[in-house]
Amino acid sequence: MYTNTGIKPTTGSERLQVLDALRGFALFGILLANLYSFMGYNTYSPEEIVLLPIFDRAVLFFIDWFVEGKFYGIFSILFGVGFALQAERFRAAEVNFSTFWFRRMIVLCCIGLLHMYLVWNGDILTLYSILGMLLPMFLTLSNRTLARWILVLLLIPLLIHGMLYLTQEALFWGAMRRFSISLKTQWGFADRSLLEMRTSDSAIEVFSINVLQAIPRPMSYLLSGRYFQVLGLFIIGLLLARNWLPKIRNSDITVPPGAIWIGIIGLLTSFGYAVIKAATGTPFALSKTGLIQGVIYHVGSTSLALGISMLFLNLWASGRAKFVFRNLAVLGRMALTNYIFQNVTAVLLFFGYGFALMREVPFAFLPLFAAGILAAQWAFSRAWLSRFKQGPLEFAWRKLTYRPIKPK
């Protein structure tokens, strides 16, 4: 028998401001990381990238050092924390949590697929929803067992990179890419470059390249080990929630010495990654240098994401910069809406649907575009939340999720 259990979405007064603020902060980093793709980074050859003007290269270096991989890492950790918070609420109400969670992930997957194919192939929501379905398996495991899972999952991407280096001629790795190229030829775009299709006056052509670019994305996740890294970050969030949520609620947070060292390791290894990428013009290479680059990328992105998160929590607990946290929380409360809004805005600016500015704007201007988009998002979020409790996409997501659920 299914009943209305009384479990409803978290209201503004029940939310933890620091978590919303950290989401808002992560949104800015994700915007910076995504914008250089929208501005045409993937349309350059490695040789062209290393010859870019000094100010362009300086901005790219900064993003590779401080941003690339770190803020989606923070978002992934927060996803695990959010899962733990939801599970806690349902456990207290003695309601079947798994049914709710799977429904929530299915709805998120649908949103992600629409976003991937209709807006931008760089969608992350589909991956989050699929991996999120695995999280209930880890809910009752001990902290020690969770720590082991984290270690294994974060090591697997390095093993995959090594295996790919040794077997790079295997046809399996390029199967999805070859299918995409074949389909591109069948659709009559064989002679059209990525840049030409992205900035085309034909909406059909712009849409087609988005679909074609989305096809090999699942394989690219495997090649980079992102499936395992993201799941590991989710579990880090679950583990942190068990130990830190009581402290957050009491504003009793101090950064442990270990967290400081984790942050320092992240800074150093991420610097090494940025140096290699600046020299080679590529984030991923099947060479000995590429293997080193892969190791320091994974170590640096995860450890610096943790270090940034810990420092953020400590600054919030100190009571300083309350104005900053309050305004970041406005963005974070509408994280799903703002993530989609960022990408729709960037598509209209840089793709052929709109102004087709791809490769027309130097990378040196990337921070200005990011600041402008974020300011518009903040103004919209503030105005919206002054009238409504949730963002528009958050409302739709929760409306489809919070329905009568079978009691335990």
N, C-alpha and C positions, 0 to 999 in steps of 0.2 A: 504494500500500500504506500502511495506517495502522498506526502502532506506538505503544507507550507510551514517550514520550520522556523520562520522568523529571522533567518540569517539574511542580512541585507548588506549592500556595499558599504564600505567604511566611509563615514562622513568626514567633513573637513576637520571637525573638532577632535575626532578619534585618530587622525593621521599623525604620524611622527614627522615633524617638520624637517628634521635633519635628513631623513631618508628622501623626502621630496626635494630638498635643496641639493642633495648629492645627485639625484636624477637630473635636476635642472643643470647642474654643472657638467655632468656627463653629456648632456644634449649638445652643449657648446663644443666639446671636444669631438663628438661624433660628426657634427656639422663641419668642423675644420677638416676632418679626415675624409669626409665624403666629397667636399667641394672640389678638392683637386682632381677627383675623378670626373666630376661634372665639367670642370674647366678644361678637360682634355688630356690629362696625364697619360691615360692609356692609349692615346693616339700617337704618342711620341715613341720613337725608337730609343733604346738605351744610349746610343751615340748622340742623339739629339738632346737628351736630358742632361748629359754631362756638359754640354756646350751652352746651356741656357744662361742668360745674364745672371750676374752675381746676386742681385737682390731676389730674383726668382729662386735661385738655388738655396739662398739663406732661409727663405720661408719654408721651402720643402724640407730642408735639413731640420729646422725647428719642429715641424710636424712629425717627421720620422723619429726624432729624439724624444719629444715629450707627449706626442698625441697618438701616433699610429699604434693600434692594438690596445692602448691603455684605457681608453674611455669606453670602448665596447666591452673591455674587461670589467670595468666598474659597473656597467649596465648589467652584465651577466651575473656578477656577484649580487647586485641588488635584486635581480630576478630570483635568485635562490633565497634571499632574505624575504622577499615578498611571498614566496611559496611557504616558507616557515610561518610567517604571520597568518596567512590564510588557514593553514593547517591548525594553528593554535586556536583560532576563533571557532572553527568547526568542532574541534575536540572538546572545547568548553561547552558547546551547545549540544554535544552528543549527536552530531549529524554526520552522515556518510560524506566524507570529504572527497574520496576518489571520484565519485560520480560528478560532483561539481567541478573538480579540477580537470578531468578529461573533457568535459563540455567546454570549459574555459579555453583549453588549448585548441580544441577543434575550431572554435569561433576565431581565435587568434590566427590559426593556420589559414582560414578562409580570407581573413583580412590581408595576411601576408601574401597569399597567391594573387589576389587582386592587385595589390601594390606592386608585386614583382613583374607582372605581365602588362599592367595598364600604365604604370608610372615609371618604375626604374628597376632594372634587373639586379641591382645591388641590395635588394631587400634582405633583412636579417630576421624578420618576424617569423617567417616560415620555419627557419632553422630552430629558433627559440621554441616554437610551439611543438615541433616534433620531438626535440630533446626534452622539453618540459614534461611530456607524457611519461618519461622514465623516472621522474623525480619521486613519485610515491614509493618506488622500490627502496629508496634510501632513507625514508622518513624515520623508521624505527631502528636503524643501525646505530651502533655505539659510535662515540667520537673517534675512537681509535680505528674502527673499521672504515669510517668516512675518510679519515686521514690517509689510509692506505689506498682507497679508491682514488683520492685526489692525486696522489703520487703516481699511480699507474696511468691514469687518464692524461696527466700532463707530460708523461714520458712518451706516450704512444706517438704524438706528432713527430718527435725526433726520430723514432724508429721508422716511421713511414717515409720521412725525408731520406734516411739512409737507404732504405729498400728501393725507393724510387731512383736514387743515384746509381745503384747497382743494376737496376733492371729498366733503365730509362728507354730502352728500345722496344720494350713490350708493348704490343698494340693496345692492350687493355687501358692504359693510362690516357690515351688520346681518343678513345671511342666516342665520347660525347662531343668532343670538339670536331671530330670528323663528320659526325652526323649533322652538326650545326652548319658546317661549311657546305655539305651536300645539299641541305635544305635551302641555304642561301642561293646556291646555284639554280636549284629548281624554281625558286621564286623570282629568278631573273635579276639577281643583284650581284652576280659573280664579280663584276668589274668595279663594284662600288666599295670604297674604303669605309672603315668605321667612322671616320670624321665626316665623310660626305653624307653618309646615311643619318648620322646623329643630327646634322645641321640642315638636312634637306627641307625644301619647301613642301614636300609631300608628306602629309601626316601618316599615310600608310607606310611610307618608307621608314620614318622615324619609329613607328610602332613595330614594324617588322624586325628592325635591328635590335630592339629591346627584347623581343621574344627570342630571337636567335642567340643573343648574348646570355639569356637566362637558361638556355638548354644545358650548357656545360657547367653551370654553377654547382650542382650537386657533386660533380667529380672534382671541381676545384676545391670544395670543402674537404674532400677526402685527401687530395694531394697535399693540402696545407695542414691536415690534421685538425681542422677546426671543429669537427663534430666532437672530438674527444676533449679538446681544450675548453670549449664552451661548457660541456657537461661537467668537467672538473671545476670550472669557475662557479657554476650553479651550486655544486656541493660545498665549495668554499663558503658561499653565501649562507647555505643551510647551517654549516658548522659555526660560522660567526654569529648567526642569529641566536643559536642556543646559548652562546656565552656572552654576547654583547647586548642583546635586547634589554635585559634587566638593567644594565648599566646605562643604556641610552635613555630609558624611561626615567631614571633617577639623575640624569645628567652627571653621572659619576664615571668619567672617562679620562684615562691618561694613556698616552702612547707608550707601550712597553718598549724596552731597548731593542728587542728582537725586531719589532716593526720598523724601527729607524734603520737598522742594518739591511732589512729587506728593501726599503726604499733606496738606500745607497747603492745596493747591488743592481737594482732596477735602473738607476740613473747611469751607472757605468756601462752596463751591458747594452742599454738602449743607445748610448752614445756610440758604442762600437758598431751597432747595427746601422745607425745613421751614416757613419763614416763609410762603411762598405757600400751602402746603397748609393751614396753620393759619388763614389768612385766608379761603380759599375753601371749605375743607372737602372738597376732592377732590384726588386724586393725578394726575388726567388730565383736561384740558379742551381742547376744540376752540376756542380763542380765542388772541389774541396773548399773553396772560399764560400760557396753557397751553403755548404753544410755548416760551416762556422756561423754564417749569417743566420741560418735557421735556428741554431741552438741559442744564440744570444738574443734573437728576437723573442722566442718563447719565454726564456728566462726573464728577459727585461720587461716584456709587456705585462706578465702576470705579477711580478714582484713590484713594479712601479705602480700598477693599479692598486695593489694592496697598500703600498706606502702612501699614495695620495689619499686613499679612503681613510686611513688611520689619522693622518694629519688633519683632514677635513673634520672628522668626528671630534678630534681634540680641540680644534679651534671653535667649533660649535659649543662644546661643553664649557669652554672658558668664558662664554658670554660675550665675547667680542664680535664685532661685525654683524650684529643682529639684523641690521638693515639689508646686508648682502644676502644672508641666509633667507630672510623673509621673501625677498624678490626672486631668488633662485627657486624657492619652493613653489612660487606661482607657476613657473615653467614646468617643474617636476610633477605637479599635480595633474598636468595635461600632457604627460610624456608621450603617449601614443599619438594623440592628435598632433603634437608639435613635431614629432619625428616624421610623420607623413607630410605635414605642412612644409617642413624644411625641403623635402625632396621634390614635392610638387612645385614649390617656388624655384628651386634650382633647375628643374626641367624646363620651366617656362623662360628662365633667363638664358640657359646655355644650349638647349636643344632646338631643333627646327620647329617645334610647336610654338615657340615664342620668339625671342630675340636672337637666337642662334649665336650666342657669344662665345661658344667653345673655341678655344685657341685665339680668340680676339682680345682677351684680357690677360695681362701678365699675371703669373702666380704671385707676384709681389702684392697684388691687390686682394688676394684671397682673404686676409684677416678683415679687410673693410667690408667685403661682401658678407662674411660670417657675422660681423657685428651688426650690420644692417638687418639681416634676416632675423637674428636673435632679438633685436630691439622690437621688430614688428611682431614677433611671436609673443614677447612679453606683454606688449600693449594689448594684443588680442586676448591673451590668456587672462590678464587682469580684468578686462572688460567682461569677458564671458563668465568668469568665476564670481563676479559681483552680482550676477543674476542667476547663475546655475551652480549646482553643487559639483558637477563633473563636466569634463570636456565633452564635445559632441561624439567623438569616437569612443571615449571611455563609457559614455552613456549607452551607446549602441552595444558595445562589448558586454557590459554588465547586464543590460536588459535581456540579452540573449543567453546569459549565463545563469543569473539568479532566478531560477524557476523552481517549482516544487521538487524536492529531493527526497529520496528514500531514507528514512531514519536508520540508524544502526540497528 
